[in-house]
């Protein structure tokens, strides 16, 4: 039984004769892949730009909020009779 399995496993299978020009993507496949890569790079570049813009806006908002809080704190201290 084991000998039959080993004999079947070691028997080479015939490879079909395939024309390599029929199974390769060729120039059309290369152009399609190149367009997809260029599109992905542009998409990533645009997303980084948008994320950076949102981050800068948040930093500016935080600075304005801190400045407004300090301005309100100074004016409250000046008008507070208990202080």
N, C-alpha and C positions, 0 to 999 in steps of 0.2 A: 504494500500500500504506500509506504513512504517512498519507495523507489519510484513508483509511478508519479507521485507528486513532484519529486525532485526532477525526474525526466521531463515532465511537462513544464516545470518552472525554468529549466535551463534551455529549453528549445527556443531558438530565436524565432520571432514572428516576422513575417515578410513585411517590408515597408513599401507602401504604395508609391509609385512614381508620380510625384507632384511637380508641376511646373512652378518654380519659385516666383516667377513673375505674376502668377495668379493669386498667390497668398501674401504677397508683400503689399503694403499700403501704397507705395509709389509716391509720386509728387503730389497727388491730390490729398492723400493722407497726411503728408508732411505739412502742406499748407493749412489744412484744417487744424492740426495740432498746434501749429505756430500761431494761428489766429486765437485759439483758445488760451494759449499761454500769454499772449499780449493782452487779451481781455482781462485775464486774471490779475496780471501785474498792474494794469490801470485801475482795476477795481480795488485792489489792496492799497494802492497809492492814494486814491480818493478817500477811502475809509480812514486811513491814517490822518489825512488832512482834516477831515470832519471831526475825528476824535480829539485832535489837538485843539481845534477851534472851540469845542465844547469845554475842554479843560481850561483854556484861557478865560473863557467867559465866566466859569465858576470861580476862578481865582479873583477876577475883577469884582464879581458880586460879593465875595467874602471880604475883600478889602473895603468896598463901599459900606457893607454892613458894619464892619468894625469901626470905620470912620464915623458912621452915623451914630453908633452906640456910644462912642467916646464923646461925640459932640452933645448928644442928649444927656450923658452923664455929667459933663461940665456945666451945662446950662441948668440942670437940676440942682447941682451943688451950689451954684450962685444964687438961685431963687429959694433954696430951702432955708427957712429961718432956724431950724434946729441945728444946723451944721455950724 
